[in-house]
């Protein structure tokens, strides 16, 4: 899906695709000299990234398997001190 930004400059329509918008945004970032602005932008990007993170089917299957194994055998654990000593 291609995202386009429509800008109007003196009644003239200017169309920018997402790649161009990203490039222009990066150029604007170089001009930012306020810590508060950078912090806000970083927060938005982090939130966006966290909201769209997905776990692969393979990883989910592995996690489900480990969780089931733990629930079925809750006492089948290793002592951290033993692991650290033997490792």
HTML snippet that shows the backbone in 3Dmol.js (N, CA, C, O; Angstrom):
<script src="https://3Dmol.org/build/3Dmol-min.js"></script>
<div id="view" style="width:600px;height:400px;position:relative"></div>
<script>
const pdb = `
ATOM      1  N   UNK A   1       0.839  -1.174   0.000  1.00  0.00           N
ATOM      2  CA  UNK A   1       0.000   0.000   0.000  1.00  0.00           C
ATOM      3  C   UNK A   1       0.883   1.236   0.000  1.00  0.00           C
ATOM      4  O   UNK A   1       1.696   1.420   0.906  1.00  0.00           O
ATOM      5  N   UNK A   2       0.733   2.066  -0.987  1.00  0.00           N
ATOM      6  CA  UNK A   2       1.546   3.260  -1.105  1.00  0.00           C
ATOM      7  C   UNK A   2       0.830   4.437  -0.462  1.00  0.00           C
ATOM      8  O   UNK A   2      -0.336   4.706  -0.748  1.00  0.00           O
ATOM      9  N   UNK A   3       1.549   5.132   0.410  1.00  0.00           N
ATOM     10  CA  UNK A   3       0.990   6.296   1.088  1.00  0.00           C
ATOM     11  C   UNK A   3       1.484   7.543   0.379  1.00  0.00           C
ATOM     12  O   UNK A   3       2.673   7.660   0.085  1.00  0.00           O
ATOM     13  N   UNK A   4       0.600   8.458   0.106  1.00  0.00           N
ATOM     14  CA  UNK A   4       0.991   9.700  -0.538  1.00  0.00           C
ATOM     15  C   UNK A   4       0.537  10.880   0.293  1.00  0.00           C
ATOM     16  O   UNK A   4      -0.528  10.859   0.910  1.00  0.00           O
ATOM     17  N   UNK A   5       1.353  11.893   0.296  1.00  0.00           N
ATOM     18  CA  UNK A   5       1.032  13.135   0.963  1.00  0.00           C
ATOM     19  C   UNK A   5       0.765  14.160  -0.116  1.00  0.00           C
ATOM     20  O   UNK A   5       1.567  14.318  -1.036  1.00  0.00           O
ATOM     21  N   UNK A   6      -0.333  14.845  -0.016  1.00  0.00           N
ATOM     22  CA  UNK A   6      -0.682  15.873  -0.976  1.00  0.00           C
ATOM     23  C   UNK A   6      -0.450  17.229  -0.339  1.00  0.00           C
ATOM     24  O   UNK A   6      -1.084  17.574   0.659  1.00  0.00           O
ATOM     25  N   UNK A   7       0.449  17.985  -0.912  1.00  0.00           N
ATOM     26  CA  UNK A   7       0.734  19.334  -0.444  1.00  0.00           C
ATOM     27  C   UNK A   7       0.299  20.309  -1.530  1.00  0.00           C
ATOM     28  O   UNK A   7       0.312  19.983  -2.717  1.00  0.00           O
ATOM     29  N   UNK A   8      -0.075  21.471  -1.121  1.00  0.00           N
ATOM     30  CA  UNK A   8      -0.489  22.487  -2.074  1.00  0.00           C
ATOM     31  C   UNK A   8       0.394  23.710  -1.892  1.00  0.00           C
ATOM     32  O   UNK A   8       0.470  24.279  -0.803  1.00  0.00           O
ATOM     33  N   UNK A   9       1.050  24.103  -2.954  1.00  0.00           N
ATOM     34  CA  UNK A   9       1.936  25.250  -2.934  1.00  0.00           C
ATOM     35  C   UNK A   9       1.479  26.205  -4.032  1.00  0.00           C
ATOM     36  O   UNK A   9       1.670  25.941  -5.219  1.00  0.00           O
ATOM     37  N   UNK A  10       0.872  27.320  -3.622  1.00  0.00           N
ATOM     38  CA  UNK A  10       0.357  28.302  -4.576  1.00  0.00           C
ATOM     39  C   UNK A  10      -0.565  27.661  -5.603  1.00  0.00           C
ATOM     40  O   UNK A  10      -0.422  27.844  -6.812  1.00  0.00           O
ATOM     41  N   UNK A  11      -1.514  26.902  -5.071  1.00  0.00           N
ATOM     42  CA  UNK A  11      -2.528  26.236  -5.905  1.00  0.00           C
ATOM     43  C   UNK A  11      -1.955  25.101  -6.759  1.00  0.00           C
ATOM     44  O   UNK A  11      -2.679  24.524  -7.570  1.00  0.00           O
ATOM     45  N   UNK A  12      -0.705  24.780  -6.597  1.00  0.00           N
ATOM     46  CA  UNK A  12      -0.091  23.688  -7.345  1.00  0.00           C
ATOM     47  C   UNK A  12      -0.014  22.473  -6.432  1.00  0.00           C
ATOM     48  O   UNK A  12       0.474  22.574  -5.307  1.00  0.00           O
ATOM     49  N   UNK A  13      -0.483  21.348  -6.896  1.00  0.00           N
ATOM     50  CA  UNK A  13      -0.480  20.130  -6.090  1.00  0.00           C
ATOM     51  C   UNK A  13       0.868  19.436  -6.206  1.00  0.00           C
ATOM     52  O   UNK A  13       1.375  19.195  -7.301  1.00  0.00           O
ATOM     53  N   UNK A  14       1.430  19.123  -5.051  1.00  0.00           N
ATOM     54  CA  UNK A  14       2.706  18.398  -5.008  1.00  0.00           C
ATOM     55  C   UNK A  14       2.439  17.071  -4.310  1.00  0.00           C
ATOM     56  O   UNK A  14       1.907  17.055  -3.201  1.00  0.00           O
ATOM     57  N   UNK A  15       2.798  15.965  -4.941  1.00  0.00           N
ATOM     58  CA  UNK A  15       2.552  14.643  -4.369  1.00  0.00           C
ATOM     59  C   UNK A  15       3.884  14.023  -3.970  1.00  0.00           C
ATOM     60  O   UNK A  15       4.832  13.990  -4.755  1.00  0.00           O
ATOM     61  N   UNK A  16       3.940  13.527  -2.718  1.00  0.00           N
ATOM     62  CA  UNK A  16       5.142  12.841  -2.251  1.00  0.00           C
ATOM     63  C   UNK A  16       4.771  11.444  -1.783  1.00  0.00           C
ATOM     64  O   UNK A  16       3.793  11.263  -1.057  1.00  0.00           O
ATOM     65  N   UNK A  17       5.549  10.462  -2.198  1.00  0.00           N
ATOM     66  CA  UNK A  17       5.322   9.103  -1.718  1.00  0.00           C
ATOM     67  C   UNK A  17       5.950   8.941  -0.335  1.00  0.00           C
ATOM     68  O   UNK A  17       6.634   9.842   0.149  1.00  0.00           O
ATOM     69  N   UNK A  18       5.720   7.813   0.287  1.00  0.00           N
ATOM     70  CA  UNK A  18       6.193   7.575   1.644  1.00  0.00           C
ATOM     71  C   UNK A  18       7.712   7.667   1.743  1.00  0.00           C
ATOM     72  O   UNK A  18       8.235   8.224   2.708  1.00  0.00           O
ATOM     73  N   UNK A  19       8.417   7.132   0.769  1.00  0.00           N
ATOM     74  CA  UNK A  19       9.877   7.165   0.789  1.00  0.00           C
ATOM     75  C   UNK A  19      10.383   8.616   0.799  1.00  0.00           C
ATOM     76  O   UNK A  19      11.308   8.943   1.543  1.00  0.00           O
ATOM     77  N   UNK A  20       9.794   9.465  -0.005  1.00  0.00           N
ATOM     78  CA  UNK A  20      10.183  10.868  -0.062  1.00  0.00           C
ATOM     79  C   UNK A  20       9.839  11.576   1.247  1.00  0.00           C
ATOM     80  O   UNK A  20      10.615  12.390   1.746  1.00  0.00           O
ATOM     81  N   UNK A  21       8.678  11.258   1.790  1.00  0.00           N
ATOM     82  CA  UNK A  21       8.278  11.858   3.063  1.00  0.00           C
ATOM     83  C   UNK A  21       9.250  11.478   4.167  1.00  0.00           C
ATOM     84  O   UNK A  21       9.622  12.318   4.986  1.00  0.00           O
ATOM     85  N   UNK A  22       9.669  10.196   4.194  1.00  0.00           N
ATOM     86  CA  UNK A  22      10.637   9.757   5.202  1.00  0.00           C
ATOM     87  C   UNK A  22      11.947  10.526   5.060  1.00  0.00           C
ATOM     88  O   UNK A  22      12.516  10.991   6.047  1.00  0.00           O
ATOM     89  N   UNK A  23      12.406  10.652   3.846  1.00  0.00           N
ATOM     90  CA  UNK A  23      13.655  11.382   3.587  1.00  0.00           C
ATOM     91  C   UNK A  23      13.533  12.818   4.075  1.00  0.00           C
ATOM     92  O   UNK A  23      14.424  13.320   4.759  1.00  0.00           O
ATOM     93  N   UNK A  24      12.438  13.478   3.728  1.00  0.00           N
ATOM     94  CA  UNK A  24      12.228  14.861   4.164  1.00  0.00           C
ATOM     95  C   UNK A  24      12.145  14.957   5.678  1.00  0.00           C
ATOM     96  O   UNK A  24      12.656  15.907   6.272  1.00  0.00           O
ATOM     97  N   UNK A  25      11.507  13.982   6.302  1.00  0.00           N
ATOM     98  CA  UNK A  25      11.396  13.971   7.762  1.00  0.00           C
ATOM     99  C   UNK A  25      12.772  13.846   8.404  1.00  0.00           C
ATOM    100  O   UNK A  25      13.074  14.537   9.377  1.00  0.00           O
ATOM    101  N   UNK A  26      13.592  12.976   7.865  1.00  0.00           N
ATOM    102  CA  UNK A  26      14.954  12.795   8.382  1.00  0.00           C
ATOM    103  C   UNK A  26      15.738  14.095   8.262  1.00  0.00           C
ATOM    104  O   UNK A  26      16.476  14.469   9.173  1.00  0.00           O
ATOM    105  N   UNK A  27      15.576  14.776   7.147  1.00  0.00           N
ATOM    106  CA  UNK A  27      16.262  16.051   6.975  1.00  0.00           C
ATOM    107  C   UNK A  27      15.813  17.059   8.042  1.00  0.00           C
ATOM    108  O   UNK A  27      16.623  17.830   8.558  1.00  0.00           O
ATOM    109  N   UNK A  28      14.531  17.043   8.361  1.00  0.00           N
ATOM    110  CA  UNK A  28      14.014  17.938   9.399  1.00  0.00           C
ATOM    111  C   UNK A  28      14.551  17.552  10.780  1.00  0.00           C
ATOM    112  O   UNK A  28      14.785  18.420  11.622  1.00  0.00           O
ATOM    113  N   UNK A  29      14.744  16.248  11.010  1.00  0.00           N
ATOM    114  CA  UNK A  29      15.291  15.797  12.301  1.00  0.00           C
ATOM    115  C   UNK A  29      16.673  16.386  12.563  1.00  0.00           C
ATOM    116  O   UNK A  29      17.013  16.696  13.705  1.00  0.00           O
ATOM    117  N   UNK A  30      17.462  16.537  11.517  1.00  0.00           N
ATOM    118  CA  UNK A  30      18.797  17.114  11.693  1.00  0.00           C
ATOM    119  C   UNK A  30      18.734  18.551  12.201  1.00  0.00           C
ATOM    120  O   UNK A  30      19.697  19.049  12.785  1.00  0.00           O
ATOM    121  N   UNK A  31      17.619  19.205  11.983  1.00  0.00           N
ATOM    122  CA  UNK A  31      17.463  20.601  12.405  1.00  0.00           C
ATOM    123  C   UNK A  31      16.942  20.724  13.843  1.00  0.00           C
ATOM    124  O   UNK A  31      16.992  21.807  14.426  1.00  0.00           O
ATOM    125  N   UNK A  32      16.445  19.627  14.416  1.00  0.00           N
ATOM    126  CA  UNK A  32      15.890  19.670  15.767  1.00  0.00           C
ATOM    127  C   UNK A  32      17.016  19.905  16.765  1.00  0.00           C
ATOM    128  O   UNK A  32      18.007  19.175  16.789  1.00  0.00           O
ATOM    129  N   UNK A  33      16.846  20.938  17.587  1.00  0.00           N
ATOM    130  CA  UNK A  33      17.878  21.225  18.583  1.00  0.00           C
ATOM    131  C   UNK A  33      17.313  21.319  19.993  1.00  0.00           C
ATOM    132  O   UNK A  33      17.974  21.817  20.905  1.00  0.00           O
ATOM    133  N   UNK A  34      16.096  20.840  20.164  1.00  0.00           N
ATOM    134  CA  UNK A  34      15.479  20.855  21.483  1.00  0.00           C
ATOM    135  C   UNK A  34      15.303  19.427  21.980  1.00  0.00           C
ATOM    136  O   UNK A  34      14.697  18.587  21.315  1.00  0.00           O
ATOM    137  N   UNK A  35      15.842  19.176  23.155  1.00  0.00           N
ATOM    138  CA  UNK A  35      15.764  17.848  23.769  1.00  0.00           C
ATOM    139  C   UNK A  35      14.315  17.390  23.922  1.00  0.00           C
ATOM    140  O   UNK A  35      13.999  16.220  23.706  1.00  0.00           O
ATOM    141  N   UNK A  36      13.448  18.311  24.294  1.00  0.00           N
ATOM    142  CA  UNK A  36      12.036  17.998  24.520  1.00  0.00           C
ATOM    143  C   UNK A  36      11.362  17.484  23.241  1.00  0.00           C
ATOM    144  O   UNK A  36      10.556  16.555  23.287  1.00  0.00           O
ATOM    145  N   UNK A  37      11.699  18.090  22.116  1.00  0.00           N
ATOM    146  CA  UNK A  37      11.119  17.668  20.835  1.00  0.00           C
ATOM    147  C   UNK A  37      11.615  16.268  20.468  1.00  0.00           C
ATOM    148  O   UNK A  37      10.830  15.420  20.044  1.00  0.00           O
ATOM    149  N   UNK A  38      12.914  16.029  20.632  1.00  0.00           N
ATOM    150  CA  UNK A  38      13.468  14.707  20.310  1.00  0.00           C
ATOM    151  C   UNK A  38      12.858  13.626  21.195  1.00  0.00           C
ATOM    152  O   UNK A  38      12.539  12.535  20.725  1.00  0.00           O
ATOM    153  N   UNK A  39      12.700  13.936  22.473  1.00  0.00           N
ATOM    154  CA  UNK A  39      12.111  12.978  23.408  1.00  0.00           C
ATOM    155  C   UNK A  39      10.686  12.619  22.981  1.00  0.00           C
ATOM    156  O   UNK A  39      10.300  11.450  23.013  1.00  0.00           O
ATOM    157  N   UNK A  40       9.920  13.612  22.588  1.00  0.00           N
ATOM    158  CA  UNK A  40       8.541  13.375  22.150  1.00  0.00           C
ATOM    159  C   UNK A  40       8.508  12.530  20.878  1.00  0.00           C
ATOM    160  O   UNK A  40       7.694  11.613  20.766  1.00  0.00           O
ATOM    161  N   UNK A  41       9.375  12.827  19.929  1.00  0.00           N
ATOM    162  CA  UNK A  41       9.425  12.052  18.684  1.00  0.00           C
ATOM    163  C   UNK A  41       9.845  10.612  18.950  1.00  0.00           C
ATOM    164  O   UNK A  41       9.273   9.681  18.384  1.00  0.00           O
ATOM    165  N   UNK A  42      10.839  10.429  19.807  1.00  0.00           N
ATOM    166  CA  UNK A  42      11.286   9.080  20.154  1.00  0.00           C
ATOM    167  C   UNK A  42      10.177   8.289  20.838  1.00  0.00           C
ATOM    168  O   UNK A  42      10.014   7.093  20.594  1.00  0.00           O
ATOM    169  N   UNK A  43       9.426   8.960  21.686  1.00  0.00           N
ATOM    170  CA  UNK A  43       8.324   8.296  22.388  1.00  0.00           C
ATOM    171  C   UNK A  43       7.267   7.813  21.387  1.00  0.00           C
ATOM    172  O   UNK A  43       6.765   6.695  21.502  1.00  0.00           O
ATOM    173  N   UNK A  44       6.937   8.648  20.416  1.00  0.00           N
ATOM    174  CA  UNK A  44       5.942   8.270  19.406  1.00  0.00           C
ATOM    175  C   UNK A  44       6.441   7.085  18.587  1.00  0.00           C
ATOM    176  O   UNK A  44       5.687   6.144  18.342  1.00  0.00           O
ATOM    177  N   UNK A  45       7.694   7.120  18.165  1.00  0.00           N
ATOM    178  CA  UNK A  45       8.248   6.018  17.377  1.00  0.00           C
ATOM    179  C   UNK A  45       8.303   4.721  18.179  1.00  0.00           C
ATOM    180  O   UNK A  45       8.004   3.647  17.655  1.00  0.00           O
ATOM    181  N   UNK A  46       8.682   4.824  19.442  1.00  0.00           N
ATOM    182  CA  UNK A  46       8.742   3.627  20.287  1.00  0.00           C
ATOM    183  C   UNK A  46       7.356   3.023  20.462  1.00  0.00           C
ATOM    184  O   UNK A  46       7.186   1.807  20.378  1.00  0.00           O
ATOM    185  N   UNK A  47       6.372   3.873  20.704  1.00  0.00           N
ATOM    186  CA  UNK A  47       4.996   3.401  20.874  1.00  0.00           C
ATOM    187  C   UNK A  47       4.497   2.725  19.601  1.00  0.00           C
ATOM    188  O   UNK A  47       3.861   1.673  19.662  1.00  0.00           O
ATOM    189  N   UNK A  48       4.780   3.319  18.467  1.00  0.00           N
ATOM    190  CA  UNK A  48       4.357   2.762  17.185  1.00  0.00           C
ATOM    191  C   UNK A  48       5.012   1.398  16.965  1.00  0.00           C
ATOM    192  O   UNK A  48       4.358   0.455  16.519  1.00  0.00           O
ATOM    193  N   UNK A  49       6.281   1.299  17.273  1.00  0.00           N
ATOM    194  CA  UNK A  49       7.009   0.043  17.104  1.00  0.00           C
ATOM    195  C   UNK A  49       6.450  -1.039  18.021  1.00  0.00           C
ATOM    196  O   UNK A  49       6.226  -2.170  17.591  1.00  0.00           O
ATOM    197  N   UNK A  50       6.227  -0.690  19.279  1.00  0.00           N
ATOM    198  CA  UNK A  50       5.723  -1.668  20.245  1.00  0.00           C
ATOM    199  C   UNK A  50       4.322  -2.149  19.890  1.00  0.00           C
ATOM    200  O   UNK A  50       3.995  -3.314  20.114  1.00  0.00           O
ATOM    201  N   UNK A  51       3.499  -1.273  19.345  1.00  0.00           N
ATOM    202  CA  UNK A  51       2.127  -1.642  19.004  1.00  0.00           C
ATOM    203  C   UNK A  51       2.068  -2.605  17.827  1.00  0.00           C
ATOM    204  O   UNK A  51       1.100  -3.350  17.679  1.00  0.00           O
ATOM    205  N   UNK A  52       3.102  -2.592  16.988  1.00  0.00           N
ATOM    206  CA  UNK A  52       3.066  -3.418  15.782  1.00  0.00           C
ATOM    207  C   UNK A  52       4.029  -4.595  15.810  1.00  0.00           C
ATOM    208  O   UNK A  52       4.282  -5.223  14.782  1.00  0.00           O
ATOM    209  N   UNK A  53       4.560  -4.888  16.978  1.00  0.00           N
ATOM    210  CA  UNK A  53       5.434  -6.048  17.077  1.00  0.00           C
ATOM    211  C   UNK A  53       4.593  -7.314  17.109  1.00  0.00           C
ATOM    212  O   UNK A  53       3.606  -7.401  17.838  1.00  0.00           O
ATOM    213  N   UNK A  54       4.989  -8.269  16.328  1.00  0.00           N
ATOM    214  CA  UNK A  54       4.291  -9.549  16.318  1.00  0.00           C
ATOM    215  C   UNK A  54       5.301 -10.663  16.504  1.00  0.00           C
ATOM    216  O   UNK A  54       6.454 -10.566  16.085  1.00  0.00           O
ATOM    217  N   UNK A  55       4.845 -11.697  17.130  1.00  0.00           N
ATOM    218  CA  UNK A  55       5.704 -12.861  17.340  1.00  0.00           C
ATOM    219  C   UNK A  55       5.444 -13.846  16.197  1.00  0.00           C
ATOM    220  O   UNK A  55       4.306 -14.027  15.765  1.00  0.00           O
ATOM    221  N   UNK A  56       6.499 -14.466  15.725  1.00  0.00           N
ATOM    222  CA  UNK A  56       6.333 -15.411  14.621  1.00  0.00           C
ATOM    223  C   UNK A  56       5.573 -16.647  15.111  1.00  0.00           C
ATOM    224  O   UNK A  56       5.540 -16.932  16.308  1.00  0.00           O
ATOM    225  N   UNK A  57       4.976 -17.362  14.186  1.00  0.00           N
ATOM    226  CA  UNK A  57       4.230 -18.577  14.539  1.00  0.00           C
ATOM    227  C   UNK A  57       5.150 -19.617  15.162  1.00  0.00           C
ATOM    228  O   UNK A  57       4.758 -20.329  16.087  1.00  0.00           O
ATOM    229  N   UNK A  58       6.361 -19.702  14.659  1.00  0.00           N
ATOM    230  CA  UNK A  58       7.337 -20.664  15.190  1.00  0.00           C
ATOM    231  C   UNK A  58       7.692 -20.322  16.639  1.00  0.00           C
ATOM    232  O   UNK A  58       7.717 -21.195  17.506  1.00  0.00           O
ATOM    233  N   UNK A  59       7.966 -19.032  16.888  1.00  0.00           N
ATOM    234  CA  UNK A  59       8.307 -18.615  18.251  1.00  0.00           C
ATOM    235  C   UNK A  59       7.121 -18.798  19.191  1.00  0.00           C
ATOM    236  O   UNK A  59       7.293 -19.227  20.332  1.00  0.00           O
ATOM    237  N   UNK A  60       5.920 -18.476  18.717  1.00  0.00           N
ATOM    238  CA  UNK A  60       4.731 -18.640  19.552  1.00  0.00           C
ATOM    239  C   UNK A  60       4.536 -20.116  19.899  1.00  0.00           C
ATOM    240  O   UNK A  60       4.210 -20.455  21.036  1.00  0.00           O
ATOM    241  N   UNK A  61       4.737 -20.986  18.915  1.00  0.00           N
ATOM    242  CA  UNK A  61       4.598 -22.418  19.164  1.00  0.00           C
ATOM    243  C   UNK A  61       5.610 -22.879  20.215  1.00  0.00           C
ATOM    244  O   UNK A  61       5.275 -23.670  21.096  1.00  0.00           O
ATOM    245  N   UNK A  62       6.832 -22.390  20.123  1.00  0.00           N
ATOM    246  CA  UNK A  62       7.876 -22.747  21.081  1.00  0.00           C
ATOM    247  C   UNK A  62       7.529 -22.237  22.478  1.00  0.00           C
ATOM    248  O   UNK A  62       7.680 -22.969  23.456  1.00  0.00           O
ATOM    249  N   UNK A  63       7.078 -21.017  22.582  1.00  0.00           N
ATOM    250  CA  UNK A  63       6.691 -20.458  23.887  1.00  0.00           C
ATOM    251  C   UNK A  63       5.519 -21.218  24.489  1.00  0.00           C
ATOM    252  O   UNK A  63       5.511 -21.509  25.685  1.00  0.00           O
ATOM    253  N   UNK A  64       4.533 -21.539  23.665  1.00  0.00           N
ATOM    254  CA  UNK A  64       3.385 -22.314  24.151  1.00  0.00           C
ATOM    255  C   UNK A  64       3.824 -23.680  24.662  1.00  0.00           C
ATOM    256  O   UNK A  64       3.332 -24.164  25.681  1.00  0.00           O
ATOM    257  N   UNK A  65       4.754 -24.290  23.942  1.00  0.00           N
ATOM    258  CA  UNK A  65       5.264 -25.598  24.338  1.00  0.00           C
ATOM    259  C   UNK A  65       5.992 -25.506  25.691  1.00  0.00           C
ATOM    260  O   UNK A  65       5.799 -26.353  26.564  1.00  0.00           O
ATOM    261  N   UNK A  66       6.815 -24.488  25.850  1.00  0.00           N
ATOM    262  CA  UNK A  66       7.549 -24.323  27.111  1.00  0.00           C
ATOM    263  C   UNK A  66       6.601 -24.025  28.269  1.00  0.00           C
ATOM    264  O   UNK A  66       6.789 -24.527  29.377  1.00  0.00           O
ATOM    265  N   UNK A  67       5.593 -23.215  28.011  1.00  0.00           N
ATOM    266  CA  UNK A  67       4.621 -22.895  29.051  1.00  0.00           C
ATOM    267  C   UNK A  67       3.845 -24.139  29.467  1.00  0.00           C
ATOM    268  O   UNK A  67       3.619 -24.377  30.654  1.00  0.00           O
ATOM    269  N   UNK A  68       3.445 -24.922  28.480  1.00  0.00           N
ATOM    270  CA  UNK A  68       2.729 -26.171  28.781  1.00  0.00           C
ATOM    271  C   UNK A  68       3.625 -27.099  29.595  1.00  0.00           C
ATOM    272  O   UNK A  68       3.181 -27.686  30.582  1.00  0.00           O
ATOM    273  N   UNK A  69       4.876 -27.231  29.188  1.00  0.00           N
ATOM    274  CA  UNK A  69       5.826 -28.076  29.895  1.00  0.00           C
ATOM    275  C   UNK A  69       5.980 -27.609  31.346  1.00  0.00           C
ATOM    276  O   UNK A  69       6.016 -28.430  32.263  1.00  0.00           O
ATOM    277  N   UNK A  70       6.069 -26.313  31.550  1.00  0.00           N
ATOM    278  CA  UNK A  70       6.187 -25.784  32.907  1.00  0.00           C
ATOM    279  C   UNK A  70       4.922 -26.076  33.722  1.00  0.00           C
ATOM    280  O   UNK A  70       5.008 -26.486  34.880  1.00  0.00           O
ATOM    281  N   UNK A  71       3.752 -25.866  33.118  1.00  0.00           N
ATOM    282  CA  UNK A  71       2.492 -26.114  33.837  1.00  0.00           C
ATOM    283  C   UNK A  71       2.323 -27.592  34.176  1.00  0.00           C
ATOM    284  O   UNK A  71       1.799 -27.942  35.233  1.00  0.00           O
ATOM    285  N   UNK A  72       2.770 -28.450  33.271  1.00  0.00           N
ATOM    286  CA  UNK A  72       2.665 -29.891  33.510  1.00  0.00           C
ATOM    287  C   UNK A  72       3.687 -30.388  34.526  1.00  0.00           C
ATOM    288  O   UNK A  72       3.456 -31.389  35.204  1.00  0.00           O
ATOM    289  N   UNK A  73       4.816 -29.690  34.632  1.00  0.00           N
ATOM    290  CA  UNK A  73       5.906 -30.109  35.519  1.00  0.00           C
ATOM    291  C   UNK A  73       6.470 -28.916  36.290  1.00  0.00           C
ATOM    292  O   UNK A  73       7.625 -28.546  36.082  1.00  0.00           O
ATOM    293  N   UNK A  74       5.695 -28.317  37.160  1.00  0.00           N
ATOM    294  CA  UNK A  74       6.150 -27.090  37.835  1.00  0.00           C
ATOM    295  C   UNK A  74       7.370 -27.281  38.734  1.00  0.00           C
ATOM    296  O   UNK A  74       8.081 -26.319  39.025  1.00  0.00           O
ATOM    297  N   UNK A  75       7.613 -28.502  39.171  1.00  0.00           N
ATOM    298  CA  UNK A  75       8.766 -28.744  40.048  1.00  0.00           C
ATOM    299  C   UNK A  75      10.027 -29.131  39.282  1.00  0.00           C
ATOM    300  O   UNK A  75      11.091 -29.304  39.876  1.00  0.00           O
ATOM    301  N   UNK A  76       9.906 -29.265  37.984  1.00  0.00           N
ATOM    302  CA  UNK A  76      11.045 -29.651  37.148  1.00  0.00           C
ATOM    303  C   UNK A  76      11.809 -28.388  36.729  1.00  0.00           C
ATOM    304  O   UNK A  76      11.718 -27.924  35.592  1.00  0.00           O
ATOM    305  N   UNK A  77      12.561 -27.857  37.690  1.00  0.00           N
ATOM    306  CA  UNK A  77      13.316 -26.632  37.451  1.00  0.00           C
ATOM    307  C   UNK A  77      14.758 -26.833  37.885  1.00  0.00           C
ATOM    308  O   UNK A  77      15.080 -27.777  38.605  1.00  0.00           O
ATOM    309  N   UNK A  78      15.608 -25.942  37.441  1.00  0.00           N
ATOM    310  CA  UNK A  78      17.015 -26.002  37.820  1.00  0.00           C
ATOM    311  C   UNK A  78      17.314 -24.898  38.819  1.00  0.00           C
ATOM    312  O   UNK A  78      16.762 -23.801  38.741  1.00  0.00           O
ATOM    313  N   UNK A  79      18.177 -25.197  39.737  1.00  0.00           N
ATOM    314  CA  UNK A  79      18.611 -24.210  40.706  1.00  0.00           C
ATOM    315  C   UNK A  79      19.657 -23.316  40.039  1.00  0.00           C
ATOM    316  O   UNK A  79      20.613 -23.807  39.440  1.00  0.00           O
ATOM    317  N   UNK A  80      19.467 -22.018  40.149  1.00  0.00           N
ATOM    318  CA  UNK A  80      20.355 -21.077  39.485  1.00  0.00           C
ATOM    319  C   UNK A  80      21.812 -21.257  39.935  1.00  0.00           C
ATOM    320  O   UNK A  80      22.723 -21.205  39.109  1.00  0.00           O
ATOM    321  N   UNK A  81      22.028 -21.460  41.192  1.00  0.00           N
ATOM    322  CA  UNK A  81      23.392 -21.616  41.688  1.00  0.00           C
ATOM    323  C   UNK A  81      24.066 -22.843  41.074  1.00  0.00           C
ATOM    324  O   UNK A  81      25.254 -22.804  40.755  1.00  0.00           O
ATOM    325  N   UNK A  82      23.316 -23.923  40.907  1.00  0.00           N
ATOM    326  CA  UNK A  82      23.869 -25.125  40.268  1.00  0.00           C
ATOM    327  C   UNK A  82      24.209 -24.858  38.807  1.00  0.00           C
ATOM    328  O   UNK A  82      25.274 -25.246  38.326  1.00  0.00           O
ATOM    329  N   UNK A  83      23.319 -24.212  38.125  1.00  0.00           N
ATOM    330  CA  UNK A  83      23.551 -23.908  36.706  1.00  0.00           C
ATOM    331  C   UNK A  83      24.782 -23.025  36.573  1.00  0.00           C
ATOM    332  O   UNK A  83      25.646 -23.277  35.733  1.00  0.00           O
ATOM    333  N   UNK A  84      24.860 -22.014  37.383  1.00  0.00           N
ATOM    334  CA  UNK A  84      25.994 -21.087  37.322  1.00  0.00           C
ATOM    335  C   UNK A  84      27.303 -21.808  37.639  1.00  0.00           C
ATOM    336  O   UNK A  84      28.318 -21.565  36.986  1.00  0.00           O
ATOM    337  N   UNK A  85      27.287 -22.679  38.620  1.00  0.00           N
ATOM    338  CA  UNK A  85      28.486 -23.415  39.014  1.00  0.00           C
ATOM    339  C   UNK A  85      28.917 -24.373  37.899  1.00  0.00           C
ATOM    340  O   UNK A  85      30.107 -24.477  37.602  1.00  0.00           O
ATOM    341  N   UNK A  86      27.954 -25.077  37.277  1.00  0.00           N
ATOM    342  CA  UNK A  86      28.267 -26.062  36.254  1.00  0.00           C
ATOM    343  C   UNK A  86      28.576 -25.458  34.897  1.00  0.00           C
ATOM    344  O   UNK A  86      29.186 -26.099  34.041  1.00  0.00           O
ATOM    345  N   UNK A  87      28.172 -24.285  34.722  1.00  0.00           N
ATOM    346  CA  UNK A  87      28.369 -23.639  33.412  1.00  0.00           C
ATOM    347  C   UNK A  87      29.734 -23.105  33.357  1.00  0.00           C
ATOM    348  O   UNK A  87      30.128 -22.519  32.349  1.00  0.00           O
TER     349      UNK A  87
END
`;
const viewer = $3Dmol.createViewer("view");
viewer.addModel(pdb, "pdb");
viewer.setStyle({}, {cartoon: {color: "spectrum"}});
viewer.zoomTo();
viewer.render();
</script>
